[in-house]
Each structure stands twice: as structure tokens, then as C-alpha cells.
Amino acid sequence: MTIVRYEPWSLVNRLHQSLDQIFGDTLNSPEASSASSVAWVPRVDIYEEKDRFVVLADVPGVEPKDIDITAENGVLTVRGERRAEKRETENGFERVERVTGTFLRRFTLPEGANTDSIKAKQTNGVLEVTIPKQPQLQPRRISVDVN
């Protein structure tokens, strides 16, 4: 008896991908053209600390040299590529579930983000992007002189 994995949403997912490709190719916006070439989307956690914002992205199997991070016009863009491993199958059977290809994620940065000091590091397949907050200007108290 062969055990077959049942995925009830696979048909809906394929339909969604097909519609994305159809509409992505017909719309001529840069956003649509770049989205149609994306093969996968990494999962992301975002949180705020007292002095910084943190973005954690799951990018296992992606080399740091294949990741490009930019901050422009209030938007943080993380893009990259997971490359396929070259291997030869001798037995004639292979099952590949890990997606390879390009990815792209964009986030609107909050007003207090200091884009000049953004740092990124990758540890155990998790990309950590830290965006420091700009120090808030405190109101300056002005004394009134008596004539």
C-alpha cells in the first residue's frame, strides 16, 4: 500500500499562482513584473524594541552573498536567490519539495527608522535585519528674560 499525502488546498494554490502569473504579465508596473519572477516568499517575523526594529526572515539554504537588502524612499527591500543543488540520481527516483529561485519581500519603514545604520546578519538560515530608531528630539525649554 502506498501512502499518498493529501493536500486539499493544492488546487487552490495552483489556481492562485496561475492567476498571479497571468495578471502579473499583463500589468506593466515594475512591482508586477518583479512579483511575477518571484519563485518563493520567505516567512518573516517583525518586532519593535525600545531602540530598534527587527526583521527576521527564514532563508535556509541561501548564501549571504545571494541576498540584497536596500532601503529607499521609506521601503526596506529584501531580495535574493536560493540556488539549486546539482546532483545526479542513480536510482531514477527523486522528490524535491524545497523551492529554489528568487525571492522578494518589501516593508514600509516607520518614520523613526534610521536607514543610514541598518545592519544585517545571517545565522543558521535566519536573516536578521536591525533598523535602529532615530533619537527623538526633546522639546527645548526656553526661558523668558525679564527686562
Secondary structure, DSSP 8 states (H G I E B T S, - for coil): -------TTHHHHHHHHHHHHHHHHH--SHHHHHHHT--B---EEEEE-SSEEEEEEE-TT--GGGEEEEEETTEEEEEEEE-------SSS-----S--EEEEEEEE--TTB-GGG-EEEEETTEEEEEEEB--------------
